[in-house]
Amino acid sequence: MRCLVIEDEAETSNYICKGLREAGYTVTAAVNGPDGLDYATIEDWDIIILDRMLPGRIDGLSIVDKLRALGKQTPVIIVSALTTIDARVTGLRGGADDYLSKPFAFSELLARVEALLRRTAPGADSTQLQVADLRLDLRTLRVTRGNKVITLQPREYRLLEYLMRNENQVVTRTMLLESVWDYHFDPQTNVIDVQISRLRAKVDKDFPVQLIHTLRGVGYRMGVTPPDEAELDGV
């Protein structure tokens, strides 16, 4: 997979590029708007990660706008220090597929990259997440399991979305705290346990197949298959 990273902050660029390369991606970096625009529009990429504010009189939104005007549907993730709701809405309405606020955990960025690549693969439905008979509509925020509509609170929705985007992957407490609660430290709270319990009551309680699994001392995993003995032995 070919990734283009357009980021002028050297530390952030190196952080992203190093992590992506370690995850097996081929990465090219640009450090300003004009170079980023040239790379983005001349070559073909599987995904582009770009900062919204760039030197060189061409910002990230302008690059996305030019891409879409050329008919290129390359998935784009904006990473930005502009964190207000208005900023996020502007970025998404401007043609970006996802928007991640700085500072961020690389694990969350990688999860979003993987999710976008799954959603934009040939034949993929880019508007829904699905695990077994559980569906989450990303446009309407409607959650259903089978024929049942599930009503969630905003934090429950974010937690469910994160678990679904990481289907069959173990997510740790640290990953959840950073990605769902924006904590970059462990506040020694049982907030995760409480929210997982509430989410289970809505998503799993009345269904024969349980989708949210606990690996004691490790974290959680969403999927049809429960943890096997090898996973439990490692806890």
N, C-alpha and C positions, 0 to 999 in steps of 0.2 A: 504494500500500500504506500502511495506517494503522498506525503503531507507537506504543505507549504506553511511556514510560520512567519508571520509578518509582525515584528515586535522590535521596538527601538531600545527598550531597556535590556542591556546586555545580560544582566543576572536572570531576568525573567525568561529571556529567549533561550539562554543556555539550560535553564531548569526544564523548560518544555521540551527542547530538542533532545536533551540527554535522556529524559524519561521515555520519549517516543521511540528513540533508537533502541533503548534497552527493551522496549516492548515489541521490537521487530519491524518498525516502520522505517521507510526511507524518507529522510527529512531534508528540506532545503529551507534556508533562513534568509529573510530580507529585513533590513533595518530602517527603511524609510518608505514613505508613501509611493513615490515614483517607481522605485525598484519593485516594490510589492505589486503595484499595478501591472508592471510589465510581466513579471513572473506569473501572476494570476490569470492574465488574459491571453498570453501567448502559449503557455504550456497547459497540459491537462493534469489535474490533480484529483486524488480521491477525496481529499478534505483540506480545507484551509482554516487555519487558526490565526486570527489577527486582532491586534490592538485597535481600539477605536480612535485614539489620539496618536497621530504619527507625525514626524517631521517631514518637511518637503512639500507642504501646501496641498497634499492629498491625504485625507484622513481615511480611516477604515470604512466608514459608511459610503464614501465616494467609490472605493474599490468594489464594494458589494454592489452598489448601484450600477457601475459599469459592467460588472460580470453579468448581472441579470439583463441589462439592456442588450448584451451580446447573445442572450439566450443560453448562457452557461448556467446549469443548475448544480454546480459543485457545492456540496454541503459546506457551510461556513459557520464557525463558532467565533463569536466576538468575546474577547477577554478584556475587561476594562475596569478602571478605577472609578468610573461613573456608575454609581450603584443605585440611584433612585429608580423608582418604578417608571417614571417618565422616560428615563434614559434607556431602560430595558425595552420598553414598549417601542420607542423610536428605533432602536436597533433591530428588533424583530420585524416591525412593519417596513423597515428599510431593506429587507430581503435576507437578513441573517436567519439561520435555522436554530441557533441557540445562543444564549448570552450568559457568560459566567463572570461574576464580579471578582475583582482582586481585593485582597489576596485569596488564593484558592489552594486546595489540596490537589496534587497531581493525580491522585487516585480518582477524584471526581472528574477531572478533565478527561482522563483516559476512559472512564466509564461513559462519558458523554460522546466522545469520539466513537467508541464502539457501538453505542446505541444509534448514532446518526448513520454510521456505515451499514448497520443492519436495516434500518428503516429505509435507506435509499438504495439498497441492493435491488437488482431486477426482480420484480414481482412483489416487493415488500410494500406493505401499507404504511405510509409515512404519517398517518394521522392517528394510529392506534398502537397501544402496547397490549400484548396478550400473553397470558400464562394459563395454559389449560383453558377452562371456560370463563376465566376472569379477564375482563376487558376494561381498558382505560382509554377514553377518547381524549386526545390531547387538544382538540379544538373546543369541545364543549365541557370538558372536565367531568363528563358523565362516566360513572363506574358501574359496571354490571357484572354479575356472576350468574351464568345461566340466564334465566328470565327475570332475575331479581335485580332491582336497582338498589345500589348501595350508596347511602348518603354519608359523606365524610366531612370532617372539619379540615380547614386548610393544612394544618400540620400533619394530620393523618394522610391527606392526599399526597403531600410531599414525600412522606415516608413510604407510602405505597409505590409511588412513581419510582423512587430510588431503588426499592427492592425489585420491582419489575424490570427496570433497565439493567439490573445485574442478575437476571434469572440464572439459577444454578451456580452462582458464585457466592462464596462466603463473604459477608460484609461484617466488618468489626464494629465495635462500639465507637472507636475513634473515627472511622469512616462516616458513620451515621451522625455523630456529633458535629463533624466538620461540614458535612454536606446538607444535612436537614436542619440543624440548629445553629449553624455558623459559629460553633465553639471550636477554637483551636487549642483547647486544653480540656482535660477531663475534670468537670466540676464536682465529681463524686456525688452524682445525683442518680436517682432511679427513674428519671424522666423517660429514658428509652424503654425500660421495662414496662412502665405504665402505658406508653403509647403503643407498644407492640401488643400488649394485652387487649387494649381497646380495638386495635385494628383486627386482631384475630377474631374478636367477638363479632365483628361485622363481616369479615371476609370468609372465615373458616367455620364458624360455629354450627351453621345449619347445613353443612355440606359434608358428604362422606369422605372426600379427598381433602386432606389438609395441605395447604400450600406454603404456609410460613413455618419454618422449622428453626429450632434453637439448637445451637451447638454450644453447650455449657462451657463457659470460660473462654470462648472464641468469638462467637457472634451469632449471626442469623443467616439463613439462606431461604430464598423463595424458589419453589419448584415442585413438581409433582412427586418426585422421588424423595423420600425422607433420607436423613443422614445414614450412611451405612456403618457397619461395625468398625471399619478402619478409621473413619472420621471420628467416631465416638471414642475410640481407643486413644486418639490423639488429643482429646480434650483434657 
